[in-house]
Structure formats: structure tokens, C-alpha cells
């Protein structure tokens, strides 16, 4: 793999803009207003990538649709983190043979993390002939040119070269949400956790220039967005490759001082790089949400070492304790893997003990899923699936109890929430800590910050009354 980050030049981006105009002219000559469907699997970074794909399609004259049926182009932005996600993608790709049969001019593209795996792109090439194009995350910026080539030649394209990755600024963006904006601060990962495919499919860590990030944040604030989430596979590594003396805490402080009525969030942090300075910054600025997603993955030090996480449970707990000493109201969430190869019952018990000790507001829980090409995929794994499922159920039961207890502590309190939608006869909103709140109110409140008194709760949400 080429290790040097590629910065896409203005000339290269101008070439893509020209391709957008050519695509627009292609459809105008046929008297057709084309429509596009973009479907996203996986994490927030994929969501941010899809917003750029939609932006390039809109610049090419496409209107967006929410269904595959009748779409002139379909783009599936895929996730490679777990086997189940890949199976879903292949199942859906297979089903698209029927839509293409009914709509022969339809063009189908696959992109995202799955397409960064040579075995996957080869499988698509040989087993899914109705797919017209494949591109990895490194080639997202080239999508207009790839689409133009397919439209004008009828030939399939595969842009999946293995490389360190690139940074391309000023790609058009069509955001999928009018209230909440994803802003990527960096791409890729250097950590190589033994179970994770991300460094292999998204390349090495590369940071955007701070002035470009600030510019984008100013634009979304001016456009009326009420919440900004700064994104990176490991945001705490931000700036290490720039040599500017600016780290992620410094960047957050700059964004938090921008004028406007908005909240600031971020994800995801790696515990080995999370600093006291980062917690100090969160505590200092009112616009930064008092929520921290800090994945611990396992409560056992031997397992953490085999995972190549490079911290101990004691070091992790020290971070948690420091954060809560500054912000007792801090909402903590995390990721945990159950059934990592070789994990014993006693080691799993250490994970339960850590959960009891920290008392997370919520957990994202997963049973270990081997990813081909990662060290963990070839590790001896003697634990039966039934035993892993039993452990998983125990963990979920524990966290559900803690989550409900946490939610009950909100009853009687008044909280400020951002109203972001409707679910039946209730409005939905999020607290500063990201907790879901449902309450009665009119649609005029959508997009506003309001005060709600919590009157009841469930394991997963809060119920309130408008003040």
C-alpha cells in the first residue's frame, strides 16, 4: 500500500465538476430529469460520504428519490465492520436484478468500506454482472467521472486501487438532515486493532486543514443547522500528521467559540489517545455536549492486549473518573465486543464488572464477527456460538437495567432538548447528552431548543411534558 496521503488538486476537482456538467448535458439531450437513490449502511462517516455522493449527483442534474424502483442510478454505500452487514448488502444487490430488468437504463454502483476489500470487489465483478461500477472510499471524489464513463460507454468500471487515502475539499454536499450536520475532521485509522478492517479499507490517518473544517462549520451554522458532529475514526489523533501544533481539543475549542445557536458533538474517541485536555475542553465550553462515546471493548487486560487496544482497564477507568470529576452529569456511552477469540468466562466477568463500575448510559454491544484479513480472523476461537449468545444476553440484560435506572433519575428534572422529529402523536428530541425524549407538541417546535420536564421513562427513552 502507498503510505503517502494524496491531496486532490483543484485541477482534479475541476475535472470532476466538468464531468458533472457533461452528465447533466447527457440527460438534457434526452429530455429526461434523472433520479438517484443512495442507500447507506454503517457508521456516521458513511453517512457523511453519502451526503457528498448525493451532492455530486445533484450537481449532475439528478433529483433524489427514496426508492430503488425507477431510479436511473442506484448507489449502495456499504459497511464492512461486521459479517451481517455484508450479507445484507449482497442480498440487496442480488434483488436489484429485478429493478434493473424493469428499468433497463438503471445504473448500479457499489462503494464504501466493503469495496476496499479485493475479495469483495472480485466477487462483485464475477458474480453480479448487473452492477455497473465499484469504487472504494479512496475514489469517492472521482464518482462523477466514473458515472460519466458508464453512461457514455456502457462499460463497467472498478476503481479500487489500494492506497493510503486522499483528502478532497470542496466536493458538493447534499445533507440528508436539516438540523444535524456531519463534519469530517479526518479520515482513516492507524490503530490496527486486531479485529478491525477499517485501516485496511479506509487507509491511514489523514487530517483536514483546520481552516477548511472551520469554514464548513461556519457554513452549516449559517444554513441554520442546530447540531454539528465532528467525525473521525479516532478524532483524538487529529492533527498529528499536520505538524501545526493543533490537536483535537484545540480544534473543538475553535468550533465551540463560533457564533450561532448550535450544539457540538464528536465521535469516535480511542481511549489510548483520550487526554485530560479533551475532558477539560468539553467541560469549559457550553456548546460542547456533555456526552462522551469512549469504546472500551473488553474489561479484561489480557483480551485488550490481544485486541491491540494499547490501554488497560485501570487506565480506562482513570479517564472515566477524571471526566466525571469535572462533569458529574457526563453521559457516557461505549462499544463492547462479546466472545472475542479465546475470551474465557472469567474474562467476560471482568467486562461485566467494568460495566457495573462505570454505569454507562447506553452500550453498543456486538458478538465478535471475524473479518477476513485481520489478525483476529485467524485466532483460535474455541467458545461455542451458544455460549457467546448466552454471555451477550447477560450483558444486554445488565446494561438495560442500568439504562433504565439512569433514565429514572431524570424523572422530575427539566432538560433542554433539540426537537428533531415526530413519532406518531409524540415529538422526538434529544438532550444535551443524546438521550431520546418523547413529548406532545406541535410541529412548529421542530428544529427548536425547548425545555421539557421528564415525567416517565423506558429502558431506551424518556417521556416528558413541554414547559
Buried (B, 14 or more C-beta within 10 A) or exposed (E): EEEEBBEBEEEBBEBBBEBBBBBBEBBEEEEEEBBBBBBBBBBBBBBBBBBBBBBBBBBBBBEBBEEBEEBBBBBBBBBBBBEEBBEBBBEBBEEBEEBBEEBEEBBBBBBBBBBBBEEBBEEBBEEBEBBBBBBBBBBBBBBBBBBBBBBEEEEBBBBBEBBBBBBBBEBBBBBBEEBBBBBBBBBBBBBEBBBBBBBBBBBBBBBBBBEBBBEBBBEBBEEEBBBBBBBBBBBBBBBBBBEEEBBBBBBBBBBBEBEBEBBBBBBBBBBBBBBEEBBBBBBEBEBBBBBBBBBBBBBBBEBBBBBBBBBBBEBBBBBBEBBBEBBEEBBBBBBBBBBBBBBEEEBBBBBBEBBBEBBBBBBEBBBBBBBBBBBBBEBEBEBEEEBBEBBBEBBEEBBBEBBEEBBEEBBEEEBEBBBBBBEEEBBBBBBBBBBBBBBEBEEEBBBBBBEBBBEBBEBEBBBBEBE
